[in-house]
Amino acid sequence: MRYFNGKVAAITGAASGIGRALAIELSSYGCHLALSDVDQAGLAETATHAKSNGVNVTTTVVNVADRQAVYDWADKVVKDHGKVNLIFNNAGVALGGTVEETRYEDYEWIININLWGVIYGTKAFLPHIKQARESGHVVNVSSVFGLFSQPTQSGYNLSKFAVRGFTESLRQELDLEKSNVDATCIHPGGIQTNIARNARMTKSVENLTGNASAEHLRDQFESLFMTTPEKAAKVILNGVKRGRRRVLIGPDAKILDAMQRCLPVSYQRLVTTSFKWVSR
């Protein structure tokens, strides 16, 4: 996909962060937008910014963990805009807790949003994107934690590793079909959003880190976030234009990716050492 002008893009998690930045950046290229989130007020604010660039924008409150709601939204997007060319499965949440102490309900919560939300969004929109008979793209947001693991992040890791595997398999299938649709997996490093601030975190994280408070841990991790959502959006869209299979966002993501490649097993010792340092 070499241009976005006149295309229609659907974006989940569009009320803030990377989702909002993607919407505003795409609108500057003349791309029409179908935006969704569970945050209606945030959606309205994003839409106001995007509409200032003279594109058509529709908003729908959608919980991506609800399969029927996602399918209904996909049908609505085509009805409202006449077509859809891109889906950005961006909505996501975070969860902190040890494997032993994390409840099944919390694992189900993060998997339903981070993984099933991506699966629903991909399967609901892909047939419509193909039917547009133009160049199309499925963009699924994983994480740098979809490349390497971190203590207390088992729920986040498992959901983001799964998004990576799902998207890479999809891309290979599209290649075999010689499809007009591509798929890209996005691996952001630390992005200056509210995902860490809004994360669910159990007492087990504090216990594992020597009783550092949850608030202190959030502050410490947020201090490491290096990339703005606006920069992330530009990198993502450049990757889409180039048909990239994988997009790393931020110098931290590139460093950690290289570390995992060079030290595919022993990187875990480095992670635990750095985890102790961050938790101080």
Secondary structure, 3 states (H helix, E strand, C coil): CCCCCCCEEEECCCCCHHHHHHHHHHHHCCCEEEEEECCHHHHHHHHHHHHCCCCCEEEEECCCCCHHHHHHHHHHHHHHHCCCCEEEECCCCCEEECCCCCCHHHHHHHHHHHHHHHHHHHHHHHHHHHHCCCCEEEEEECCHHHCCCCCCEHHHHHHHHHHHHHHHHHHHHHHHHCCCEEEEEEEECCECCCCCCCCEECHHHHHHCCCCCHHHHHHHHHCCCCECHHHHHHHHHHHHHHCCCEEEECHHHHHHHHHHHHCCCCHHHHHHHHHHHHCC
